[in-house]
Amino acid sequence: MEIAPFIWAHRGASGLAPENTMAAFRQAELAGADGIELDVHLSRDGRPVVIHDETIDRTTDGSGAVADILLRDLQRRDAGSWFAPEFCGETVPLLEEVLGWAADRIRLNIEIKSPQAGRAVLDLLSQFPDVSVLISSFRHDLLFSMRQWSPDLPIAFLSDSCFWRLALKRAVACQAESFHPPERHVTRVLVNACHQLGMKVFPWTVDDTRRRDTLLRIGVDGLFTNFPQGNGVS
């Protein structure tokens, strides 16, 4: 029996709503996504917040580095109007807000952007034991540290290098469950190498339907997309 691909909503349904907001996460669930990918930094007061960039300039009406801004000031910023007027008033979510919302309904792929956030995220996850999570990062040394801190933690290795074999070797050593390369680097050779090592493959970010179909034909286990409802760019 053919297994349906696992669809990760990239920063939520970020083709339909402002990325990394509760609106995007709700849209992703309504669209039928299997999981939601989101990004985490720490605020100045050490709170894990959901935002991709190191600064708030691109996705809010404010400016400055996330790490330099107190949580109360981050949450005063409008994180939706840049995308469309109807999203005015969307805020930068706390990770704990998203965990509480997800409950046991949908898996969360938490990409840790800053190494300082690793321990804070682990501490927070202990308060939400029913949430299915996958921790990913481009910072592989951080992932090895998190493996030591939490031997059973579900981990995924992100890679942006064409020299993917080295990253894959490190992923195996870290007992990761999946490998997340950019879609442009994915070939049948890469997919077969991952599967031979017991590793699932989820490429990012796939919005072109023809490319999606090609990747599924060569055996990827799923993919990241900004359009989890399937209406990617043809």
PyMOL commands that set and color helices and strands:
alter all, ss='L'
color gray80, all
select helices_A, chain A and resi 22-31+66-68+71-74+85-87+95-102+117-125+140-149+164-173+183-185+188-196+209-217
alter helices_A, ss='H'
color red, helices_A
select strands_A, chain A and resi 6-10+35-42+48-50+107-112+133-137+155-158+178-180+200-201+222-225
alter strands_A, ss='S'
color yellow, strands_A
deselect
rebuild
show_as cartoon
